[in-house]
């Protein structure tokens, strides 16, 4: 049987990682094969029309999508035969989501896919990461090459990180008293509840009733006691929050507000405060490429909860992903466009480098996908219920306190709705935007003007662009509820209405600087909620 490498399936080890030997041949785990889509040409045409804002282009229902654009039974049967021939078990096959889950051992996978799975160690900060990955590309026989678009799960390295930062300057509960009377009467705010930010950003009235907001989480968890204490203090009805398990991951709070618990709880508290009548579905998955793709797919194809908005506060530099997984996740975001689901993604908290030390500029994925609404960050100063100054979050970057992600993609082409834009560098250079620019929109993200939340039994202030994604998700859920229909892919509509934003014209995130109109720090700007609602078709 002739086998050939699958393009983009290499998993280059990160700088500093060391191979420590072969994996145990008897180690047992599951992987996922993603299959080609039926009617790919028709699907591409539909997505292109919706993404460009073409008149009359309409999303399809989940049921119609699965019927028209799912995997064929013939392809599923071919994959099942391939698995059987190599002693692999078929755990599940989902034609609508185009996924076949296989179970087997390292020895079986090595033989089936022509790989050699190795164990690696990698020092990440104070933690030593242990993981497995193939030492080369995945190989498939000729008859599988067209059918299988990605094989995910052989590599289990944790790649994405949460984009939140806890404010280290505000000193705890007395400085951030959400359990004291709400601070609307304060002359000057240094931190804000989500309700205060909604007022500053002129959110339209609403509670998101009838909507489902999906949160993608790659670890950690929330506690009922934190949520009850928080919403009670805000005077907001306790929202309905459901934990959804993906790949055996569960809501598993560790009690560490500085870890993933901080991210999960922040996301739930922001969307719950601003859309308390919406169902909040929290999809927990393992922190791996396969887990990320599986979590987004699970939310998109959830015909029970039917999310209309997905908020993603996790990501990694484009260069950290294997090309096949980046393509698979981008394909899932195209599916979101076809289904009329809005995806809000944090643009990162490490400035124009996205945390890499190679001296180059990088943008964070999935925020850099042209099918996501990339969410950048600002610093907000307010007095007497009004914003008095708003600038790029980035002034403290040199001190390691973070800066909004943003820049120009090395992967994705320039979308139609970004044509004619320019990028301005902090060095003074400027030029035409020639590839996908990040972010699209922004919101308060600097922990020094951050969000008053309640995590691990204590009040604290949290920032990061991971707060901006749920802020925008809640705004869009409110608009959806008022309109009685999902806004779906919003980028083209928002770029056509730059007057719906507070334009941020001062500050930088490292190599990029803000200026009039769109910029590679804060995108179009922060929302003027009523005008955003009008841009998205609100009555």
Protein Blocks (a to p, Z undefined) as FASTA:
>chain_A
ZZdddehiaccddehiacebdcdfkbccddddddddehklmmmmmmmmmmnopghiacdd
fklmmmmmmccfklmmmmmmmmmmnopacfbdcfknopacddddfklmmmmnopacdddd
ddehjbccdddddfbdcdddfklmmmpmbdchjaccdfbdcdddddfklnpjklmcfkbc
cfklpmbdfbdcfklmmmmnopaedehioiacddddeedjddfklmmmmmmmnopacddd
ddddeehiacddehiaklmmlmmmmmmmmmmmmmmmbccddddddddfklmmmmmmmmmm
mmklopabdcdfbdcdfklpcfklmmmmmmmmmmmmmnopacdddebjebjnnopanhpa
cdddfklpmkbccddddddddeehiafbdcdehklmmnonopaeddddfkbccdfklgoi
acddfkopacddfbdcddfbdcdfbfklcccddeehiacddedjklmmmmmmmmmmmmmm
mnopafkjaklmmmmmmmlpccdfedcehjaccdehjdfklonbpcdfklmmmmnopZZ
